[in-house]
């Protein structure tokens, strides 16, 4: 059973639902390494020195904020305590909004909310009401020592808390050179692109995707640990970066999909036949 981060409540209006908060992301899934001395495999110790070359003991360390170039203000523990939010251990919903109104780029980290026995009915009621309304609850919550903006939303039988970035933490899109939305696209190109999207459309299943880098790295680690030969890898050809003729690329993409998914002439791929795919890309 995972360890709860805290026990508290979901609050909205005068309703308080007792819950426990759990991380939805499994910890320890990353591969960790240590820095070693290559010669004798001894672990590396970090020796703290300042820019003037003096060794610094742990009790001599201080945290400083650079408010001007080369000018620092030293902060002690009491200063940080004054800025700490009140640890209420509650998810305080302040408003409900349509989920589609929230920019997905704002989402950060996911947590499960589990009700205790006394809160199961109210928990289920809130979950089903959110599903029926298409709304999510915008909330404020303190996790450990940080106050977060968050949403509460239904995911299957669970209520999930998603912490969010604040709006000013997202880089404004207007700083990038992007094609204008009103830029005209030839109808033939659009039709071919839509057909390619159709042929590549599938029902999403997250479990069908794997961290191939992690899997390959573990294979290499095992080979190294047991003195075995390293597995051979095939170099991938680099993708083309200069699209000269988009219609030509779309046509070849459609032909490739056709070859993979159609077994005989006239076999339909998605909603379109082979003949339609080729004709659309001309």
N, C-alpha and C positions, 0 to 999 in steps of 0.2 A: 504494500500500500504506500503510495507517495506521501511525503511529509507536507502538511499544510503550512503555507506561509503565514497565515493568520486566520483566526476565527472572528467573525464579525457579523455584519448584516448588510443587505441591500435595502436602502431607504428610498421610498418615493411617496410623496404626500405624507399621510400619517401611517403608511404601511411600512413595517420593518420585517424583513425576511432573514432569519438567522442562517448564515452560510459559512463555509470554509473556502478559502482561496488556495488553489493549487496551480503550479506552473503547468502549461499545456505542452511545453517543449521538453523533451527528455534531456536531462543533463548527462554529461560524460560521453556524448556520442562523437565528439571530436577526437582526433588522434593528437596526443600531446608529445612533445619532444623536450629533451634537456640539452643544454649546451655542455659539451664535454671537451676535455683536452684530447685531441686526436691521438697523441702519442701513448698515453696510459689510461684513457677513458675516465679520467677523474672529473667529477662534477665541477663546474665553474662557479666560484663564489663572486658575488658582486661587491666590489669595494667602492664605497661612496666617497667621492672627492668633489670639491667645489671647483669653480673655474680658476681659482687661484692656486690649485694644486694641493690643497690641504685635505687630509682625510677627515671625514665627518662621522662622528658616532651617531647612533640612532637617536639618542636623547638630545642631540644638537640640531636635528632637522626641524625646519619650520616651513609652513606653506605661505607663499607670498603671491600677491596679485600685482601684475605690472600695469599700473594706471597711466604711466607715461614711459617713453623709451628710457630704459635703464633705471626707472623709479618704481620701487615696490612698497606695498603696504603688507606688513606681516599679520597673518590671521592666526589666532589661537583657538583652542577648542571651544571656549565660551562664545567667541564670535560666531562660530558655526551653529552652536546650539540656539542662538537667538534667531537664526533664520530657519530653523527646522519647523516644518508644519506640525500641527497637532496630530498625533498618531491616534486617529479616531477608530481605526479598524472598521471602516464602513464604506460602502459604495453608495455615495449620495447622488441619486439621479436628479438632475436639475431641469431637464426637458426631454421631450421625445421628438424625434425628427425622422423623416423618411430616409431609409438607409441609402438610397440612390443619391441623396444630396451630399453625402460624405465622399470626399476625394479619397480613393483607396490608398494613395500615397501617404496619407496621414497615419495609417495603421502601423503599429510598432510590434508589440508583444502580446501573445495570447495567454489567458489564464482560464481555468475551469472554476465555476462557482458551484459548490455542492451544498444542498440544504441539509440541515439537521432534521431529526424526526418531526419536530414541532413545526418546521417551516415548509414541509413538502407540499402541502396543499396550496399555499400562497405562491410558492416557487413555480408550481405547474401552472397556476392561474396567470402569472406574469408571463411565463414562457409562451403559453398559447395565445394570450392577448397580443403579444408582440408579433407572433406569426400572422395572426388574423389581420392586424392593422398594417403590417408592413413597416412598422416603426422600429427604431432602436432607442435605447435610453442613453442620453449623454450624461456622463457622470464625472465626479471628481473623487479621487481615491488616493490614499497614501499607502505606498508599498515600500516597506523598509523605511528609508529616510527621505523619500522623494514624493512630492505630490504630482499626480498625473491627471491629465485629461484622458477620458476613456469612454467607451461605449459598452453597453450591455446588449447582447443580441442572442437570439436563439440559434442553436446549431444542433439539429436532431433533438434529442431529449435533454440536452444541456443548455444552460445559460452560460455564455462565454463573455468574459471581460477582455476587451481589446484596449490596451493602452495606446495613446496616440501622440504624435508629434504636435506641437503647437504650430499655428499657421506660419509664424515668422521663421520656423526652422526649415521650411521647404523652400528651395531655391525657386525664384520666380521664373516662369517659362519664357518671359519676354527677353531674357538675356541671351537666348540662343537664336541662331539664324535658322529659321524653319520656313518651309513653303507655306504661303498663305492659304487659309481654308477655302478662299474663293478662287484659287488657282484652278483653271479648267483642265479636265482630264478627258482625253479622247474616249468616246463611247466604246470603241472596239477594245481598248486597253482595259477599261473598267469591266466590260463583260468577261474578258479573259481572266482578269484578276478574281472576279467573283466566282467564276467556274473553278479556278484553282483552289480557292478557299473552300468551296463546296466539296471538292474531291478529297481535301485534307481534313474535313470536319469529322470529329469523333466525340463520343461521350468521354468526358474527362475522368480519369482514374489516377489519383496521385500515387497509388501503390505500384503503378506500372513504371514509375520513374525511380532511378536509383542514383546514389552518389557514386558514379563510376570512378572518380578520382580516388575516393576513400578506399573503394574495393581494390583497385589496382595497387594503391600504396600499401595496403595491408599484405597483399601478395608479395610485393617486393620486400617488405619487412620480414615476412616469414622465410623467404628465400635467403635473405642476408643472415638471419638468426641461425639457420640450419646449414649454412654453407652450400646452398644449392645455386645452380645457374639462374641468372635473372631472366624472367620471361621476356621474349622478344616483342617489340611493339612496332606497329606499322604506322609510318608517318602519313598523316592526312594531307591531301592536296589542299593548299590554301584556297579559300573561296574567292571568286572574282570580286574585285572592288570597283571596277570601272564598268558600269552597265551602259553599253553603247546603244543597244537596241532592246528596249524593254519588252516589245512584242515578241522578239526572237527568244528571249529568256523565258517569257511566260509560255510560249508554245512548247519549248523543250521541257519545261517543268510539267506541263499538262501531259505531254507524251510519256514522260517518265512515270507519272502517276498512273497513266493508262496502262503501261506495261506491267506495273506492279499489281494492279488490282483487277484488271480485266483479263479473262482467260480466252475469249474468242471474239472474233470480229462482230461488232454491234453490241457487245456486252455493255451494260450501263455502268458508269462509274459515278457514284453519288446520284444526282438527278439527271445526269447527262450521258449520252452515248459517246462512243469514241469519235464517230463522225462529227458530232456537234462540237466536241472539244477541239478537234483539229480545225474545223471551219471557223470557230470563234476566234482562234488565235492568228488567223491570216489577215 
